[in-house]
Amino acid sequence: MSRAVAIVGAGPSGCYLAQALLKAEPDLAVDLIDRLPVPYGLVRYGVAPDHQGTKAVIRQFARLFERQGAQFFGNLAVDGPLLDELRANYDAVVLAAGLSADRALGIPGEDLPGVVRAGALTRALYDHPDADALPDLGRRVVLMGNGNVAIDLLRLLAKSPDELAGSDLGLAATDWLATQEIEDITIVGRSPAAAAKFDAVMVKELGKLSGVTIEVVDAGETTDPEGAKKIEALAGLSATQGGSTHITFRFGLTPIAAEGDGRVEAVRFSGPSGEETIVADSLLTAIGFEAGVEPLNRDRLITSAAEAGAGLIAPGLYATGWFRRGPRGTIPENRADAQALATRILADLAVLPDAPKPGRAVLTGRAGIVTYEGWQKIDAAETAAASADRCRRKIATRAEMLALATATKEPVE
């Protein structure tokens, strides 16, 4: 089959889809397009820097480009007009661009200085080229959210410098963590502990931290097997004592307002015992993601989709991962989603009456495009620059990445 497929988004959802398509039909021309100069999206900029085992999936994705014939077109933002061009030139176009905007709490005071959203903070910590400056958190932090992103932030904020060895946490983030004088972190969830979104394995990892004292308040009980694993993991944290950073888990509290004069000073909650206020120098919100302001108008596309549940937006136009179903699910779940969509796309391509479309000719030669070879130059430079206690030193600016990607070797005399 010589059909051409464009995948907008080179993160795990896009890569898993490309894998499934090329495994079933090796003759497909599959192109992954990303607005960043580098591939792998959430794996590079969303997975915590101290979880290198999870990041190792990149080696699997590299085979797409090195062995299976997929091509990468980086540094190319897809808006409405370009999407129309892609649809005109590819037999199938898939939107796998994810969701990047932080969901709002929807409470008074959340725009106060000192209220920091998780996506903005992780972009800065993980050297995303579009990141803002790292904020000052103060001594007392309230962390709102009980998902894995919240647990990642909690763990990173509480780790000692030695415990970050082997990660890819950059120099700026490392220095920033060293200057934060955090004494108290209260992590709060709306739901009971048994219904929290975090993984029990992630919670158990907190018990290995050397510099913390952990308290769990009112975790409750449950007969649900999955919920019981979470409560058991939390109970195991009671042995983590003696450290100077105090971590408290709270459950069943709903935020009402962030309060303060010119900066957040406290967060007010409602709970089973009525209202209570937790003093805070900063409020971190890790409550999920949404589309936000983006050029493809994701919400309109999904609302008007022909078969949203199956990933079909319109004939020849599909969606997968968080772009399709919203901010739910882990990387393995995105793999299952992509595999199911690949089956649907291949079935649709098999009955197309028209001749194959030209595909990547519409992208070739565009100014500023970063190819997979360009990414390899960036990758090589980052790994070569790594210090003894880091596995890589990420390049944090788009300009430097583009300069490396387009650099040519000096001719040998």
Backbone torsions as a table, in degrees:
resi	resn	phi	psi	omega
1	MET	NA	124.3	-176.3
2	SER	-106.5	29.1	178.9
3	ARG	-73.3	159.2	-178.0
4	ALA	-115.1	132.5	-178.9
5	VAL	-125.8	128.6	173.9
6	ALA	-107.2	131.9	177.6
7	ILE	-116.4	117.9	-178.5
8	VAL	-91.2	103.6	-176.0
9	GLY	121.2	114.8	-176.9
10	ALA	-105.7	29.8	173.8
11	GLY	-83.8	-167.1	-176.0
12	PRO	-60.4	-38.5	179.2
13	SER	-62.5	-45.8	179.3
14	GLY	-65.4	-41.8	-178.9
15	CYS	-68.5	-41.7	178.1
16	TYR	-62.9	-37.9	177.7
17	LEU	-64.9	-44.8	178.3
18	ALA	-60.2	-41.2	177.2
19	GLN	-57.9	-49.7	-177.0
20	ALA	-64.1	-40.7	179.7
21	LEU	-64.4	-46.8	-175.4
22	LEU	-75.0	-27.1	174.6
23	LYS	-66.4	-39.5	-179.4
24	ALA	-79.5	-36.2	-176.7
25	GLU	-136.9	84.3	-176.2
26	PRO	-60.7	-19.2	-178.0
27	ASP	-84.8	-4.6	177.2
28	LEU	-62.3	145.7	171.0
29	ALA	-96.4	106.2	-175.0
30	VAL	-112.9	124.8	-179.5
31	ASP	-121.7	130.7	176.8
32	LEU	-105.5	127.0	-175.3
33	ILE	-115.2	134.9	179.8
34	ASP	-141.2	145.4	179.7
35	ARG	-72.5	-20.6	177.3
36	LEU	-88.6	158.0	178.8
37	PRO	-74.6	-4.7	-175.7
38	VAL	-126.8	150.0	178.1
39	PRO	-85.7	177.9	168.2
40	TYR	86.8	-1.8	165.6
41	GLY	39.4	-111.3	-173.9
42	LEU	-60.7	-31.6	179.9
43	VAL	-66.5	-40.8	-179.8
44	ARG	-78.2	-41.4	-170.7
45	TYR	-114.3	3.0	179.8
46	GLY	-122.8	-32.5	177.2
47	VAL	-74.9	136.1	-176.8
48	ALA	-59.5	144.2	-175.3
49	PRO	-64.7	-19.6	178.7
50	ASP	-94.5	9.9	176.4
51	HIS	-111.9	63.2	-176.5
52	GLN	-68.9	-22.5	175.4
53	GLY	-62.5	-40.7	177.2
54	THR	-69.0	-39.9	-179.3
55	LYS	-67.0	-17.4	-177.7
56	ALA	-63.2	-13.9	176.7
57	VAL	-60.5	-19.5	177.7
58	ILE	-57.6	-35.5	179.3
59	ARG	-63.1	-35.1	176.5
60	GLN	-68.9	-42.2	-179.3
61	PHE	-66.7	-30.2	-179.1
62	ALA	-60.3	-28.7	-179.7
63	ARG	-64.6	-24.7	176.2
64	LEU	-54.8	-44.6	-174.5
65	PHE	-89.7	-30.2	-174.1
66	GLU	-89.8	-23.0	-176.4
67	ARG	-128.8	-29.1	-171.4
68	GLN	-101.6	-1.7	172.6
69	GLY	89.2	0.7	175.9
70	ALA	-66.0	153.4	177.5
71	GLN	-122.0	148.9	-178.7
72	PHE	-110.3	132.0	175.2
73	PHE	-123.6	92.9	-177.2
74	GLY	-95.4	168.0	-179.1
75	ASN	62.7	37.7	-178.5
76	LEU	-134.5	106.5	179.2
77	ALA	-84.1	130.0	-179.1
78	VAL	-97.2	117.3	173.7
79	ASP	-110.0	-170.7	-177.4
80	GLY	-58.7	-51.4	179.9
81	PRO	-60.8	-40.6	179.1
82	LEU	-69.1	-35.1	175.8
83	LEU	-60.3	-40.8	176.8
84	ASP	-61.6	-40.1	177.5
85	GLU	-63.2	-42.8	179.4
86	LEU	-62.6	-43.2	-179.6
87	ARG	-64.8	-31.4	179.2
88	ALA	-75.2	-22.1	-172.6
89	ASN	-112.5	-8.5	178.7
90	TYR	-120.7	148.6	178.1
91	ASP	-72.0	-27.8	175.4
92	ALA	-146.8	140.4	175.7
93	VAL	-125.5	131.3	-178.1
94	VAL	-120.7	131.0	177.6
95	LEU	-95.9	112.5	-178.7
96	ALA	-130.1	40.6	-170.5
97	ALA	-85.6	-1.9	177.2
98	GLY	69.4	-164.2	178.1
99	LEU	-133.7	132.1	-173.1
100	SER	-122.7	-7.2	-178.0
101	ALA	-91.3	138.9	177.7
102	ASP	-72.4	136.6	175.3
103	ARG	-71.6	139.9	-179.7
104	ALA	-83.0	150.4	175.1
105	LEU	-71.3	-32.6	-177.9
106	GLY	75.7	35.8	-179.9
107	ILE	-125.7	155.9	175.4
108	PRO	-60.4	141.9	174.9
109	GLY	87.8	-1.1	-176.3
110	GLU	-74.4	-6.7	174.6
111	ASP	-95.1	4.8	177.8
112	LEU	-65.4	145.2	168.8
113	PRO	-54.1	141.2	-177.2
114	GLY	98.0	-11.3	171.9
115	VAL	-93.3	116.9	-172.6
116	VAL	-123.6	129.4	-179.5
117	ARG	-91.4	145.8	-169.7
118	ALA	-59.9	-42.4	-179.2
119	GLY	-62.0	-41.6	178.1
120	ALA	-64.0	-39.9	-179.4
121	LEU	-71.0	-43.4	-179.0
122	THR	-67.7	-34.9	175.8
123	ARG	-58.7	-42.1	179.3
124	ALA	-69.8	-41.6	179.7
125	LEU	-66.4	-33.9	-172.5
126	TYR	-100.4	15.8	173.4
127	ASP	62.6	39.3	174.1
128	HIS	-70.3	137.7	-176.2
129	PRO	-66.1	-17.8	179.8
130	ASP	-101.2	16.1	-173.6
131	ALA	-75.6	151.5	170.1
132	ASP	-85.1	176.1	178.9
133	ALA	-69.0	151.0	176.9
134	LEU	-69.9	138.0	-175.8
135	PRO	-89.4	166.8	171.2
136	ASP	-91.4	123.9	-173.9
137	LEU	-94.5	-21.0	-178.1
138	GLY	80.5	-169.6	-174.2
139	ARG	-85.2	-31.0	-173.4
140	ARG	-118.9	118.5	-175.5
141	VAL	-116.8	131.3	167.6
142	VAL	-105.0	125.7	-179.0
143	LEU	-112.6	110.3	-176.4
144	MET	-94.8	116.7	179.6
145	GLY	139.1	143.9	-179.0
146	ASN	-127.0	29.7	175.1
147	GLY	-96.7	-176.9	-178.3
148	ASN	-67.8	-29.1	176.9
149	VAL	-64.2	-41.8	177.6
150	ALA	-62.2	-42.0	179.8
151	ILE	-66.7	-38.2	175.4
152	ASP	-58.1	-48.2	-179.0
153	LEU	-63.7	-43.4	178.5
154	LEU	-57.3	-46.7	-177.7
155	ARG	-64.3	-45.0	-178.9
156	LEU	-64.8	-40.6	-179.8
157	LEU	-66.5	-26.0	-175.3
158	ALA	-98.5	-8.4	-176.5
159	LYS	-76.4	149.3	172.1
160	SER	-82.1	162.0	177.7
161	PRO	-55.2	-39.9	-179.5
162	ASP	-64.5	-30.4	-178.1
163	GLU	-76.6	-6.5	177.3
164	LEU	-96.8	1.3	179.0
165	ALA	-61.0	139.8	-179.9
166	GLY	88.1	-6.6	179.4
167	SER	-85.4	-177.9	172.5
168	ASP	-114.5	27.2	175.9
169	LEU	-65.2	129.2	-172.9
170	GLY	-76.8	172.8	-177.7
171	LEU	-62.2	-44.9	-177.9
172	ALA	-63.0	-44.9	180.0
173	ALA	-67.3	-39.3	178.7
174	THR	-61.7	-46.6	178.6
175	ASP	-64.1	-39.7	179.8
176	TRP	-62.1	-46.9	179.4
177	LEU	-60.0	-37.7	-178.8
178	ALA	-66.7	-26.6	-178.0
179	THR	-90.4	-13.9	179.6
180	GLN	-76.1	128.1	-178.6
181	GLU	-104.7	57.8	-176.0
182	ILE	-75.4	126.3	178.5
183	GLU	-107.5	-29.2	-172.2
184	ASP	-143.0	128.1	175.2
185	ILE	-125.3	120.8	174.6
186	THR	-107.9	116.9	180.0
187	ILE	-102.4	124.2	-168.7
188	VAL	-120.7	136.8	173.9
189	GLY	-125.2	148.3	177.3
190	ARG	-71.7	-36.8	-173.2
191	SER	-87.2	167.1	169.8
192	PRO	-63.4	161.6	-177.7
193	ALA	-58.1	-38.3	-177.3
194	ALA	-65.0	-24.6	-178.6
195	ALA	-101.1	6.5	179.6
196	ALA	-61.4	152.9	-175.4
197	LYS	-85.8	-9.9	-177.4
198	PHE	-73.4	160.8	176.8
199	ASP	-87.8	136.5	-179.4
200	ALA	-58.8	-34.0	179.2
201	VAL	-63.0	-38.5	178.7
202	MET	-64.0	-38.4	179.5
203	VAL	-67.0	-43.7	-179.9
204	LYS	-59.3	-31.9	179.4
205	GLU	-60.9	-29.8	179.7
206	LEU	-64.4	-28.8	-179.1
207	GLY	-67.3	-11.7	179.9
208	LYS	-91.5	-6.3	-178.4
209	LEU	-69.8	141.9	-172.3
210	SER	-89.8	-25.2	-169.6
211	GLY	-110.7	28.1	-174.0
212	VAL	-127.4	157.2	167.1
213	THR	-122.1	125.9	-172.3
214	ILE	-116.7	133.2	176.8
215	GLU	-125.1	135.6	177.6
216	VAL	-117.1	121.7	-176.5
217	VAL	-104.8	123.3	171.3
218	ASP	52.8	57.5	175.5
219	ALA	-71.8	-24.1	175.9
220	GLY	76.7	-164.7	-179.2
221	GLU	-135.0	165.5	177.5
222	THR	-161.6	155.1	173.5
223	THR	-99.8	-4.2	178.4
224	ASP	-74.0	126.2	-176.0
225	PRO	-59.1	-43.4	-179.6
226	GLU	-67.9	-41.5	177.0
227	GLY	-63.7	-36.3	179.5
228	ALA	-63.7	-35.0	177.3
229	LYS	-62.5	-39.3	179.8
230	LYS	-68.2	-42.3	179.4
231	ILE	-65.8	-39.4	177.5
232	GLU	-63.0	-42.6	178.8
233	ALA	-62.4	-42.0	178.3
234	LEU	-64.4	-40.7	179.9
235	ALA	-61.6	-33.7	180.0
236	GLY	-67.6	-17.3	-179.4
237	LEU	-76.4	-13.2	-176.9
238	SER	-63.8	-19.7	178.4
239	ALA	-81.9	-7.2	-178.6
240	THR	-87.0	94.9	-172.8
241	GLN	-134.1	161.5	170.6
242	GLY	98.9	-12.4	-179.5
243	GLY	-81.4	161.1	-175.9
244	SER	-81.0	-20.2	177.1
245	THR	-93.4	119.4	-176.7
246	HIS	-95.7	123.9	178.8
247	ILE	-113.8	130.3	178.5
248	THR	-123.9	127.0	173.4
249	PHE	-94.1	129.2	175.8
250	ARG	-126.0	147.0	-177.1
251	PHE	-134.2	157.5	176.1
252	GLY	72.0	25.3	179.9
253	LEU	-114.7	131.8	179.1
254	THR	-108.5	125.5	-179.1
255	PRO	-68.0	138.2	178.2
256	ILE	-107.6	-41.6	-177.3
257	ALA	-163.3	147.7	166.1
258	ALA	-96.6	131.3	-171.8
259	GLU	-122.7	148.0	177.8
260	GLY	162.7	161.6	179.6
261	ASP	-105.6	94.2	-179.2
262	GLY	86.4	-16.9	177.0
263	ARG	-160.1	151.7	179.8
264	VAL	-61.2	134.2	179.1
265	GLU	-124.0	-17.5	-179.2
266	ALA	-165.1	160.9	175.5
267	VAL	-126.3	129.0	-179.3
268	ARG	-99.1	134.8	-176.6
269	PHE	-126.8	155.9	166.4
270	SER	-112.2	144.1	-178.6
271	GLY	-152.2	-170.2	-177.6
272	PRO	-58.3	-28.5	-178.5
273	SER	-100.1	14.0	-178.6
274	GLY	102.6	-156.4	-178.3
275	GLU	-86.0	147.4	172.1
276	GLU	-149.0	157.2	-177.5
277	THR	-120.3	132.8	176.6
278	ILE	-111.4	122.0	179.2
279	VAL	-67.1	138.7	-176.7
280	ALA	-152.8	142.2	169.8
281	ASP	-91.2	-18.0	175.8
282	SER	-154.5	152.5	176.2
283	LEU	-122.9	117.0	174.8
284	LEU	-99.4	130.7	179.6
285	THR	-111.4	122.5	178.3
286	ALA	-129.5	71.5	-171.6
287	ILE	-117.8	18.7	176.1
288	GLY	111.3	179.6	-172.5
289	PHE	-128.4	163.4	176.8
290	GLU	-148.1	176.7	-174.4
291	ALA	-69.2	-39.8	-177.4
292	GLY	66.3	-156.2	178.5
293	VAL	-88.8	110.9	-179.8
294	GLU	-145.4	156.3	-168.1
295	PRO	-71.6	-15.3	-176.3
296	LEU	-94.4	-6.3	-179.6
297	ASN	52.3	61.7	-174.8
298	ARG	-54.5	-45.4	-175.9
299	ASP	-61.5	-39.7	178.6
300	ARG	-65.8	-42.6	-180.0
301	LEU	-62.0	-45.4	-177.4
302	ILE	-70.9	-38.4	179.2
303	THR	-62.2	-35.8	-177.4
304	SER	-95.5	8.2	-174.7
305	ALA	-62.3	143.8	178.5
306	ALA	-65.1	-45.8	178.2
307	GLU	-142.1	79.3	-174.0
308	ALA	-59.6	-39.7	-178.6
309	GLY	-62.9	-30.0	-179.9
310	ALA	-94.3	-1.1	179.1
311	GLY	85.6	9.2	179.7
312	LEU	-96.8	115.3	177.1
313	ILE	-86.4	-47.7	179.4
314	ALA	-158.6	166.4	179.3
315	PRO	-52.0	122.7	179.3
316	GLY	82.0	-1.8	-178.6
317	LEU	-125.5	125.4	-172.8
318	TYR	-131.0	170.6	175.8
319	ALA	-144.2	149.2	179.1
320	THR	-145.4	166.5	177.9
321	GLY	66.8	-151.2	-178.8
322	TRP	-62.5	-28.5	178.8
323	PHE	-60.6	-35.8	-179.9
324	ARG	-81.8	-53.1	-166.4
325	ARG	-104.7	0.1	-177.6
326	GLY	91.9	177.8	-171.3
327	PRO	-78.2	65.5	179.7
328	ARG	-132.4	139.0	172.2
329	GLY	102.7	152.9	-178.6
330	THR	-93.7	179.2	178.3
331	ILE	-58.3	-45.1	176.9
332	PRO	-59.5	-35.7	177.9
333	GLU	-67.5	-35.0	175.7
334	ASN	-64.9	-32.3	177.0
335	ARG	-63.4	-46.5	179.2
336	ALA	-62.4	-40.8	178.0
337	ASP	-60.0	-45.4	-178.7
338	ALA	-65.6	-39.8	-179.5
339	GLN	-64.4	-40.0	177.9
340	ALA	-65.1	-41.4	179.7
341	LEU	-67.3	-36.9	178.6
342	ALA	-58.0	-41.4	178.3
343	THR	-60.1	-43.1	-179.6
344	ARG	-66.5	-44.9	-178.3
345	ILE	-61.9	-44.9	-178.8
346	LEU	-63.5	-37.6	177.1
347	ALA	-65.0	-40.3	179.0
348	ASP	-68.0	-40.8	-179.9
349	LEU	-64.9	-33.2	-175.9
350	ALA	-65.4	-21.6	-176.5
351	VAL	-112.1	10.1	177.3
352	LEU	-65.9	130.8	-177.1
353	PRO	-81.7	-22.9	-173.1
354	ASP	-85.4	163.1	175.5
355	ALA	-67.4	155.3	178.7
356	PRO	-56.5	145.7	178.9
357	LYS	-84.3	165.0	-172.9
358	PRO	-70.7	-23.3	175.7
359	GLY	70.9	-125.9	-167.3
360	ARG	-65.6	-7.8	176.9
361	ALA	-57.6	-28.1	-179.2
362	VAL	-72.2	-19.3	-178.5
363	LEU	-102.7	-28.5	-174.8
364	THR	-62.0	131.0	177.2
365	GLY	89.8	-2.1	177.8
366	ARG	-67.3	142.0	-178.9
367	ALA	-65.5	139.1	174.0
368	GLY	84.0	-1.6	-179.3
369	ILE	-65.5	135.6	172.3
370	VAL	-105.2	123.0	178.8
371	THR	-88.4	177.0	176.2
372	TYR	-62.3	-35.8	177.1
373	GLU	-62.7	-36.7	175.4
374	GLY	-64.1	-42.5	176.4
375	TRP	-60.9	-38.8	179.3
376	GLN	-61.5	-34.3	176.2
377	LYS	-66.5	-41.4	177.2
378	ILE	-63.3	-46.9	-179.6
379	ASP	-58.3	-46.2	-179.4
380	ALA	-63.1	-40.7	179.6
381	ALA	-65.9	-39.2	-179.4
382	GLU	-67.5	-44.0	-179.6
383	THR	-69.7	-35.9	179.1
384	ALA	-66.9	-29.6	-176.9
385	ALA	-87.7	-1.9	-176.2
386	ALA	-64.1	140.0	174.4
387	SER	-77.4	174.3	-174.7
388	ALA	-62.0	-28.4	-177.1
389	ASP	-104.1	15.5	177.2
390	ARG	-131.0	151.8	-180.0
391	CYS	-89.8	-17.7	173.7
392	ARG	-162.2	162.2	173.8
393	ARG	-122.1	100.4	-175.3
394	LYS	-63.4	143.5	171.4
395	ILE	-84.7	125.3	-168.1
396	ALA	-99.0	-8.4	-179.2
397	THR	-114.9	144.7	178.7
398	ARG	-63.5	-39.2	-177.8
399	ALA	-61.6	-43.1	-179.6
400	GLU	-68.5	-38.3	177.6
401	MET	-62.3	-44.6	-178.7
402	LEU	-66.1	-37.5	178.3
403	ALA	-62.9	-41.6	178.3
404	LEU	-68.3	-42.3	-175.6
405	ALA	-64.2	-31.1	-176.0
406	THR	-101.1	1.5	-178.7
407	ALA	-67.5	144.0	176.3
408	THR	-115.7	150.3	178.9
409	LYS	-71.0	142.6	175.3
410	GLU	-68.1	137.1	179.6
411	PRO	-63.8	143.4	179.0
412	VAL	-85.0	126.3	-178.5
413	GLU	-70.3	NA	NA
